[in-house]
Amino acid sequence: MEAVEIDNTNSKMEDTNEILSSLWRMQDSLKRIIVIVQALTQLSQINSNLSKCSLHLDRKEYNLAANCIVEVQQMLSDVHENCDAKIFKALRQEARRKRANLQATLEAAWDKSISWALPQISLSTPEKMLLGTELKISSNLMQDGSDGDNKIQPVVTAMEILGMLHPKLNTFAKKLIRYVLNPLIVEPSVNPVQDKSKTEAKLHFAISLSIKRKQGEQSINPDKYYNRLVEVFVFLHDQLFNGINVAISDEDNDETQVSQPLVAFLGKNKSYSRTSIKQVQDLLVTARDLLKSDLYNTQQVQINPDKAEFGEWNQPDDSALKEFHQIDEYSAAEESKTLEMSLFLFPQCRVSTSICKLMSLAYETLQEAVKSTPECAVQLFYATRNIFDLYLEVTPAYHKKNLEDIPQLSALHYNNCMYVSHHLLTLGAEFRDQLPHPLSTGAATFVDIIPFLRSSGQQYLSQQHQRQKQIIADSLSSIGNWNELAENNRSSDISQYLEQIFHQLNHLSRVWFDVLPEKLCMKLIEDITNTLIIDVVSKILEIEDISEEDGHLIHDLLELVKSKILELYCNILKDNDNLDQEISKHVSGWNKLSELALILILNLKEIVERWIAPQSTLPGVFVAVEVHSLIRALFQNTKQRSTAINNIKSLR
């Protein structure tokens, strides 16, 4: 009986275990099903939102389309962030594509709806700046029959949702401040004018004859200043930002740009001086004549912190030039200069005499501004800014052909731009405290002009650098192949081509070293020399069969190239006892050229030994495959050649 009871108990336990196992399996299956259902539900929602996004985009409901695409990307990011299933990869790609498409559409819509007509950069007075400025806001973005007061609102809202609005508003605000608000505060005789139609609204400016004042009359009522600004902001609110809540951070809300100028000019009750207009015109004529003068007339400059060019004017460092001209800290330490003082150095180079005169003119104008009435000081300050705007307009246009074709002038233009940029970094700060409001509270600056100056200088020097590299590449291309030299008696022809190429390179080196800062010039010449070496080496590596006689002829030609490079750098690196080692530091292809010339006269055993030698530069400049190719071209197919190739392969 006891045995039977035990069997029954065991049977029940087995049944229980089987039932529990089934329950666990069912629970696991249920969990998987729940996950699958959730995933399918999520997929359905994602697909629905993607479809809605396309539909809203077709209807130009940009804000709704932006909400859909953001929601899709959030769902993909939160729920399936680590899922690598193909369907989710495809959905992520589709979401990114739709977002990019929407962003491009919004960019185009913004550019179409908001357009500026800006005055010529050389216009001097606030009056002329205002009269040359027009802001047009188009509302013809929605489909026909669509209603709503603000047609651009979906565009702006969508841009805010996608994080595109802030940079657009920054750019818009800078133009508004520079071309509308600040001139409007300074110039009382110009009023804003609005022209509205069903498809667009325009804001431009016109002279008010009733406010036009003669010299000696009192300033206009401050209320009129205020009302003109209010009119501009009401226009922007009604046409652009109506119903849109745009948050502006404290960093963007720069009171010194608008509020302070307004307070300064509204609070004044002095006569507005018109006598400076003729002075400003004469100033710009003088500047224009300087900019049209010959760039070849040069003078050497080097700015030290204790030897400023213009009296007590402290000179800043130029970061664009620092990239090429590192300060010699050892020398600075020997001269007991602090690091702070060394930051005011400008490298020795040559600049056009006309540019030095231009800087003197700017400095003299600002000196006169601080002694003038507040109204006149403002005009003279902006006239000084216009000098540099004029430089950016006149120089590249008037000297365009010479800047593109003549290496000396492209180098001079680079130096001129960097020299002026170097000064402009602190020119405003030097006079700011002596100028009236709003200039004394942050508006007196020239730093916004610096990127355009640097870009202009770098553009022409870079173009000239590439042009010189192309000239040398074309000359090397004229040589053709380097094979069968002995059979076709081409060695002397190639030698003449190389002589001409190095004559060109030596001439370029002399021209640039006379003008550019030394370290910058070194980098440019190094790059051109390295390009030449790479071209020569690659042509030789392409040869499949090199006879013994051709090998010696090519070796002689490579030795000619080496001697010419040594001659070039002998003039550059003067008083250098170890010229070969010094060149290898500057020209990365030098060791490769030397090793190639050596391989051409070595036997198989010597090539393998050189590959093995610890101090050899051969493994560092050639890969095994290239050495194999040279061995196959130089030596016949023998057992010794195969052994040498295998040895080099195994070592590598």
C-alpha positions in Angstrom: 0.0 0.0 0.0 2.7 2.4 0.9 4.4 1.8 -2.5 1.2 2.6 -4.3 0.7 5.8 -2.3 4.2 6.9 -3.1 3.6 6.2 -6.9 0.4 8.3 -6.7 2.2 11.1 -5.0 5.0 11.1 -7.6 2.5 11.0 -10.4 0.7 14.0 -8.9 3.9 15.9 -8.5 4.8 15.2 -12.1 1.4 16.4 -13.2 1.8 19.6 -11.1 5.2 20.3 -12.5 3.9 19.8 -16.0 1.0 22.2 -15.3 3.4 24.8 -13.8 5.7 24.4 -16.8 2.8 24.9 -19.1 1.7 28.0 -17.1 5.2 29.5 -17.4 5.3 28.8 -21.1 1.9 30.4 -21.5 3.1 33.4 -19.4 6.2 33.8 -21.6 4.1 33.5 -24.7 1.7 36.1 -23.3 4.5 38.5 -22.6 5.9 38.1 -26.1 2.4 38.7 -27.5 2.0 41.8 -25.4 5.4 43.1 -26.6 4.4 42.3 -30.2 1.1 44.0 -29.8 2.7 47.1 -28.3 5.3 47.1 -31.0 2.6 46.8 -33.7 0.6 49.5 -32.0 3.6 51.7 -32.0 4.4 50.9 -35.6 0.8 51.8 -36.5 1.1 55.1 -34.7 4.5 55.9 -36.3 3.1 55.0 -39.7 0.0 57.1 -39.1 2.1 60.1 -38.0 4.4 59.8 -41.0 1.4 59.7 -43.3 -0.1 62.7 -41.5 3.2 64.5 -41.9 3.2 64.1 -45.6 -0.5 65.2 -45.8 0.1 68.3 -43.6 3.1 69.2 -45.7 1.1 68.9 -48.9 -1.5 71.2 -47.4 1.3 73.6 -46.2 0.2 73.0 -42.6 3.8 73.2 -41.6 3.3 73.5 -37.8 1.2 70.3 -37.8 3.7 68.5 -39.9 6.5 69.5 -37.5 4.5 68.1 -34.6 4.1 64.8 -36.4 7.7 64.4 -37.2 8.9 65.3 -33.7 6.4 62.9 -32.2 7.6 60.1 -34.6 11.3 60.6 -33.7 10.5 60.7 -30.0 8.6 57.4 -30.2 11.5 55.8 -32.2 14.0 57.2 -29.7 12.2 56.3 -26.5 10.6 52.9 -27.2 12.9 51.3 -29.8 16.2 53.0 -29.2 18.3 49.8 -29.1 16.2 47.8 -31.6 18.1 46.9 -34.8 15.2 45.4 -36.7 15.2 46.4 -40.3 11.7 47.9 -40.1 12.8 50.3 -37.3 16.0 51.2 -39.2 13.8 52.0 -42.2 11.4 54.1 -40.1 14.3 56.1 -38.6 15.7 56.8 -42.1 12.2 57.7 -43.3 11.7 60.1 -40.3 15.1 61.7 -40.9 14.3 62.1 -44.6 10.9 63.7 -43.9 12.4 66.0 -41.3 15.1 67.1 -43.7 12.5 67.6 -46.4 10.4 69.7 -44.0 13.4 71.7 -42.9 14.3 72.5 -46.5 10.7 73.5 -47.3 10.7 75.8 -44.2 14.0 77.4 -45.2 12.6 78.1 -48.7 9.3 79.4 -47.3 11.2 81.7 -44.9 13.5 83.0 -47.6 10.5 83.5 -49.9 8.4 85.3 -47.3 11.0 87.6 -45.7 13.3 89.5 -48.0 15.6 92.5 -47.4 16.7 95.1 -49.8 19.8 96.6 -48.2 21.8 99.7 -49.0 25.2 99.7 -50.5 27.7 98.9 -47.8 29.6 102.1 -48.6 26.7 104.4 -47.8 27.8 106.6 -44.9 24.9 108.4 -43.3 22.1 106.9 -41.3 19.7 108.7 -43.6 21.1 107.0 -46.7 21.1 103.7 -44.9 17.4 104.0 -44.1 16.4 105.2 -47.5 18.2 102.3 -49.1 16.5 99.7 -46.8 13.3 97.8 -47.4 11.8 94.9 -45.6 9.2 92.8 -47.5 7.1 90.2 -45.8 5.0 88.0 -48.2 1.9 86.3 -46.9 1.2 84.4 -50.1 2.4 81.0 -48.7 -0.9 79.2 -48.0 -3.2 77.5 -50.4 -5.9 79.6 -52.1 -9.0 80.0 -50.0 -7.1 79.6 -46.7 -8.1 82.1 -44.1 -6.3 83.4 -41.0 -4.7 86.7 -40.3 -1.1 85.6 -40.2 -0.2 83.4 -43.2 3.4 83.0 -42.1 2.5 81.8 -38.6 2.6 78.0 -39.5 6.1 78.5 -40.9 7.5 80.3 -37.9 5.8 77.9 -35.5 7.1 74.9 -37.3 10.6 76.3 -37.3 10.4 76.9 -33.5 9.2 73.2 -33.0 12.2 72.0 -35.1 14.7 74.2 -33.4 15.3 76.3 -36.5 13.9 79.6 -35.4 16.5 80.9 -33.0 19.4 81.3 -35.5 17.0 82.8 -38.1 15.8 85.4 -35.6 19.4 86.1 -34.6 20.2 87.0 -38.2 17.0 88.9 -38.7 17.5 90.9 -35.5 21.1 91.9 -36.4 19.9 93.2 -39.7 17.0 95.0 -38.1 19.3 96.7 -35.5 22.0 97.6 -38.0 19.9 98.9 -40.9 16.7 100.0 -39.2 16.7 100.7 -35.5 20.1 102.3 -34.9 19.8 104.6 -38.0 16.2 105.4 -37.1 17.2 106.5 -33.6 20.1 108.7 -35.0 18.3 110.2 -38.0 15.1 112.2 -37.1 14.2 113.3 -40.6 13.2 109.8 -41.9 9.9 108.1 -41.1 8.9 104.5 -41.6 6.3 103.9 -44.4 4.1 100.8 -44.7 2.7 99.5 -48.0 0.2 96.6 -47.6 -1.6 94.4 -50.1 -3.3 91.0 -50.0 -0.1 89.2 -50.8 2.7 91.2 -49.1 3.5 94.0 -46.7 6.5 96.4 -47.2 8.3 98.5 -44.7 10.5 101.2 -46.2 11.5 104.8 -45.3 11.0 108.3 -46.6 12.2 111.8 -45.7 9.6 113.8 -43.7 9.8 117.4 -45.0 8.0 118.6 -41.9 10.8 117.3 -39.7 13.7 118.2 -41.9 15.6 120.7 -39.8 18.2 123.3 -40.5 21.4 123.6 -38.6 20.8 125.3 -35.3 17.1 124.2 -34.8 16.1 122.3 -31.7 15.7 118.5 -31.7 12.4 117.0 -32.5 10.0 115.9 -29.7 11.2 112.6 -28.0 7.7 111.2 -28.4 8.2 111.2 -32.2 11.4 109.2 -31.8 9.4 106.7 -29.7 6.5 106.6 -32.0 8.6 105.8 -35.1 10.2 102.8 -33.3 6.8 101.6 -32.1 5.5 101.7 -35.7 8.3 99.4 -36.8 7.6 96.9 -34.0 3.9 97.0 -34.6 4.5 96.2 -38.3 6.7 93.2 -37.3 4.1 92.1 -34.8 1.2 92.3 -37.2 3.0 90.8 -40.2 5.3 88.3 -38.6 4.9 87.4 -35.0 1.1 87.8 -34.4 -0.1 84.9 -32.3 3.4 83.5 -32.0 5.1 83.2 -28.6 8.8 83.4 -29.2 11.0 83.2 -26.1 14.1 85.4 -26.2 16.9 84.5 -23.8 18.8 87.1 -21.8 21.9 86.6 -24.0 19.9 87.7 -27.1 18.2 90.6 -25.3 21.1 93.0 -25.6 19.8 96.3 -24.2 23.0 98.1 -25.2 22.1 97.7 -28.9 18.6 99.3 -28.9 17.5 100.5 -25.4 20.6 102.5 -24.6 20.8 104.2 -28.0 17.1 105.1 -27.7 17.5 106.6 -24.2 20.6 108.5 -25.3 19.0 110.1 -28.3 15.6 110.7 -26.9 17.0 112.5 -23.9 19.1 114.9 -25.8 17.9 118.4 -26.6 20.8 119.6 -28.7 20.9 120.6 -32.4 21.6 117.8 -34.8 24.8 118.6 -36.7 24.7 118.4 -40.5 28.2 119.9 -41.0 29.8 116.5 -40.7 28.1 115.1 -43.9 30.6 116.8 -46.2 33.4 115.7 -44.0 32.2 112.1 -44.2 31.9 112.3 -47.9 35.5 113.6 -48.2 36.7 110.9 -45.9 35.2 108.1 -48.0 36.6 109.6 -51.2 40.0 109.6 -49.6 39.6 106.0 -48.6 38.4 105.0 -52.0 41.5 106.7 -53.6 43.8 104.8 -51.3 42.1 101.5 -52.1 42.5 102.1 -55.8 46.2 102.9 -55.5 49.0 100.5 -56.4 49.3 97.6 -54.1 53.0 97.0 -55.1 54.2 99.9 -52.9 54.9 98.2 -49.6 56.5 98.6 -46.2 57.6 96.1 -43.6 55.6 95.9 -40.4 55.9 94.1 -37.1 53.8 95.0 -34.2 55.2 94.6 -30.7 53.2 95.4 -27.5 55.7 98.2 -26.5 55.9 99.6 -30.1 52.4 100.2 -31.3 52.0 101.7 -34.7 49.8 104.6 -33.7 50.9 106.3 -30.5 49.3 104.6 -27.5 47.1 102.3 -29.6 47.5 98.8 -28.1 47.6 96.1 -30.7 45.8 92.7 -30.3 46.9 89.3 -31.6 45.3 87.9 -34.8 44.2 84.3 -34.2 44.0 83.5 -38.0 47.7 84.4 -38.3 48.6 82.5 -35.1 47.6 79.3 -36.8 50.7 79.7 -38.9 53.0 81.9 -36.8 53.5 80.5 -33.4 55.1 82.8 -30.9 58.7 81.8 -30.0 58.3 81.3 -26.3 62.0 80.8 -25.7 62.8 84.1 -27.3 60.0 85.7 -25.4 61.3 84.4 -22.2 64.8 85.7 -23.0 63.4 89.1 -23.6 61.5 88.9 -20.2 58.1 89.3 -21.9 55.0 87.9 -20.2 52.6 85.6 -22.0 50.0 88.3 -21.8 52.3 90.8 -23.6 53.3 88.2 -26.3 49.6 87.9 -27.3 49.9 91.4 -28.8 52.6 90.4 -31.3 52.0 90.6 -35.1 54.5 88.7 -37.3 57.0 90.5 -39.4 55.8 90.8 -43.0 55.1 93.4 -45.8 51.9 95.2 -46.3 50.8 97.8 -48.9 51.6 101.4 -48.0 48.1 102.4 -48.9 46.7 100.0 -46.1 48.9 101.7 -43.5 47.6 105.0 -44.7 44.1 103.7 -44.5 44.6 102.6 -40.9 46.1 106.0 -40.1 43.0 107.6 -41.7 40.7 105.5 -39.5 42.6 106.3 -36.4 42.7 110.0 -37.1 38.9 110.0 -37.8 38.2 108.4 -34.4 40.5 110.8 -32.7 38.5 113.6 -34.2 35.2 111.9 -33.3 36.0 111.9 -29.5 36.5 115.7 -29.7 33.3 116.3 -31.6 29.6 116.8 -30.6 27.7 113.6 -29.8 25.8 113.6 -33.1 28.9 114.3 -35.2 30.9 111.6 -33.2 28.3 109.0 -34.2 28.5 109.9 -37.8 32.3 109.9 -37.8 32.3 106.5 -36.1 30.0 104.9 -38.7 32.1 106.6 -41.4 35.1 104.8 -40.0 33.2 101.5 -40.2 32.3 102.3 -43.7 36.0 102.7 -44.6 36.5 99.0 -43.9 33.2 98.1 -45.6 34.5 100.0 -48.6 37.7 98.1 -48.4 35.8 94.8 -48.7 33.9 96.1 -51.7 36.6 98.0 -53.7 39.8 96.0 -53.3 38.5 92.6 -54.5 36.7 94.2 -57.4 39.2 96.8 -58.5 42.3 94.6 -58.2 40.5 91.3 -59.0 42.6 90.3 -62.1 46.0 91.0 -60.4 44.9 89.3 -57.1 44.1 86.1 -59.1 47.1 86.1 -61.4 50.1 87.6 -59.5 51.4 85.6 -56.5 53.0 88.7 -54.9 49.7 90.6 -54.8 47.6 87.7 -53.5 50.1 87.4 -50.7 50.0 91.2 -50.1 46.2 91.1 -50.0 46.4 88.3 -47.4 48.8 90.4 -45.3 46.7 93.5 -45.7 43.5 91.8 -44.6 45.2 90.2 -41.6 46.9 93.4 -40.7 43.6 95.4 -40.7 41.9 92.5 -38.8 44.6 92.6 -36.2 43.9 96.3 -35.6 40.1 96.0 -35.6 40.1 93.6 -32.7 40.7 96.4 -30.2 40.1 99.6 -32.3 36.6 100.0 -30.9 37.6 99.3 -27.3 40.4 101.9 -27.5 37.9 104.8 -28.1 34.7 103.4 -26.7 34.9 105.1 -23.3 35.5 108.5 -25.0 32.5 108.2 -27.4 28.9 109.2 -26.6 26.0 106.9 -26.0 25.1 104.5 -27.6 28.7 103.9 -28.8 30.1 104.0 -25.3 27.9 101.2 -24.1 29.0 98.5 -26.5 28.0 99.7 -30.0 31.5 100.9 -30.8 32.9 97.8 -32.2 34.6 96.6 -35.4 34.9 92.9 -34.6 31.9 91.9 -36.8 34.0 93.1 -39.9 36.9 90.8 -39.0 35.6 87.5 -40.4 34.9 89.1 -43.8 38.4 90.5 -43.9 40.1 87.3 -43.0 37.9 85.3 -45.4 38.8 87.7 -48.3 42.6 87.4 -47.6 42.5 83.6 -47.1 40.4 83.1 -50.2 42.9 84.8 -52.6 46.0 83.3 -51.0 44.4 79.8 -51.0 43.4 80.2 -54.7 46.9 81.4 -55.6 48.4 78.5 -53.7 46.2 76.0 -55.5 47.0 77.7 -58.8 50.7 77.4 -58.3 50.3 73.7 -57.4 48.3 73.2 -60.6 51.0 75.0 -62.7 53.6 72.6 -61.4 51.3 69.6 -61.8 50.6 70.6 -65.4 54.3 70.9 -66.1 55.0 67.4 -64.7 52.1 66.1 -66.7 53.7 67.5 -69.9 56.7 65.2 -69.2 54.5 62.1 -69.8 55.7 58.7 -68.7 59.1 58.0 -67.3 59.6 54.6 -68.9 61.9 53.7 -71.9 64.1 56.8 -71.3 67.2 55.3 -72.9 65.4 54.0 -76.0 63.8 57.3 -76.7 66.5 59.6 -75.5 64.1 61.4 -73.2 66.3 61.9 -70.2 67.6 65.3 -71.3 64.0 66.5 -72.1 62.8 65.5 -68.7 65.8 67.2 -67.1 64.9 70.5 -68.9 61.3 70.2 -67.7 62.5 69.8 -64.1 64.8 72.8 -64.4 61.9 74.9 -65.5 59.7 73.7 -62.7 62.3 74.4 -60.1 63.0 77.8 -61.6 59.2 78.6 -61.2 59.3 77.3 -57.6 62.4 79.3 -56.7 60.9 82.4 -58.1 57.7 81.8 -56.1 59.7 81.2 -53.0 61.6 84.5 -53.3 58.4 86.5 -54.0 56.5 85.0 -51.1 59.4 85.1 -48.6 59.8 88.8 -49.3 56.1 89.4 -48.5 54.5 86.8 -46.2 55.4 85.9 -42.6 58.2 83.3 -42.6 56.3 80.4 -41.0 53.3 80.8 -43.3 55.5 81.0 -46.4 57.4 77.8 -45.2 54.1 75.9 -45.0 53.0 77.0 -48.4 56.3 76.1 -50.1 56.5 72.8 -48.2 53.1 71.8 -49.5 53.9 72.7 -53.1 57.3 70.8 -52.8 55.6 67.8 -51.3 53.0 67.8 -54.1 55.8 67.8 -56.6 57.6 64.8 -54.9 54.4 62.8 -54.6 53.7 63.3 -58.3 57.2 62.3 -59.4 57.2 59.2 -57.1 53.8 58.0 -58.3 54.8 58.3 -61.9 57.8 56.0 -61.3 55.8 53.5 -59.2 53.5 53.1 -62.2 56.3 51.8 -64.4 55.9 48.0 -64.9 59.3 47.3 -66.5 62.5 49.3 -65.8 65.6 48.3 -67.6 69.0 48.6 -65.9 69.9 51.6 -68.1 66.6 53.3 -67.4 67.0 52.6 -63.7 70.3 54.6 -63.7 68.8 57.4 -65.8 65.7 57.7 -63.5 68.1 57.6 -60.5 70.1 60.6 -62.0 66.8 62.5 -62.6 65.7 61.9 -59.0 69.1 63.1 -57.8 68.5 66.2 -59.9 65.2 66.7 -58.1 66.9 66.2 -54.7 69.7 68.7 -55.6 67.1 71.3 -56.7 65.1 70.9 -53.5 68.4 71.2 -51.5 69.2 74.3 -53.4 65.7 75.7 -52.7 65.9 75.1 -49.0 69.5 76.2 -48.8 68.2 79.7 -49.5 65.3 79.3 -47.1 67.0 77.5 -44.2 70.2 79.5 -44.1 73.1 78.6 -41.8 71.8 75.1 -41.4 74.6 72.4 -41.1 72.3 69.4 -41.4 70.1 70.5 -44.4 69.0 67.0 -45.4 67.6 66.2 -41.9 66.0 69.6 -41.6 64.2 69.2 -45.0 62.9 65.8 -43.9 61.2 67.5 -40.9 59.4 70.0 -43.2 58.7 68.0 -46.4 57.1 64.7 -45.6 57.9 63.2 -49.1 61.6 63.9 -48.9 62.5 60.5 -47.3 60.3 58.7 -49.8 62.1 60.4 -52.7 65.5 59.6 -51.2 64.6 55.9 -50.6 63.3 55.6 -54.2 66.5 57.0 -55.7 68.5 54.5 -53.6 66.3 51.5 -54.5 67.0 52.1 -58.2 70.7 51.4 -57.8 70.6 48.6 -55.1 70.6 44.9 -55.7 68.0 42.5 -54.3 70.0 41.6 -51.2 70.7 45.2 -50.4 67.0 46.1 -50.7 66.0 43.4 -48.3 68.8 44.4 -45.9 67.6 48.0 -46.0 64.1 46.9 -45.3 65.3 45.0 -42.2 67.7 47.7 -40.9 66.3 49.2 -37.7 67.4 52.7 -38.6 66.2 52.6 -42.2 63.4 54.9 -43.3 62.4 52.6 -46.1 59.6 50.7 -44.1 58.3 54.1 -42.9 57.8 55.6 -46.4 56.9 52.6 -48.6 54.5 49.8 -47.9 55.5 46.3 -48.8 53.2 46.2 -51.9 55.0 49.2 -53.4 58.5 47.7 -52.8 57.2 44.5 -54.4 56.1 46.5 -57.5 59.5 48.1 -57.7 61.4 44.8 -57.4 59.2 43.3 -60.1 59.9 46.3 -62.4 63.7 46.3 -61.8 64.6 42.6 -61.6 63.8 39.6 -63.8 61.5 36.8 -62.6 63.9 34.5 -60.7 64.0 32.5 -57.6 66.0 35.2 -55.9 63.4 37.8 -56.7 60.6 35.6 -55.3 62.6 35.0 -52.1 63.2 38.8 -51.7 59.6 39.6 -52.2 58.5 36.9 -49.7 61.1 38.2 -47.1 59.8 41.7 -47.4 56.2 40.5 -47.2 56.8 38.5 -44.0 58.8 41.4 -42.4 56.0 43.8 -43.1 
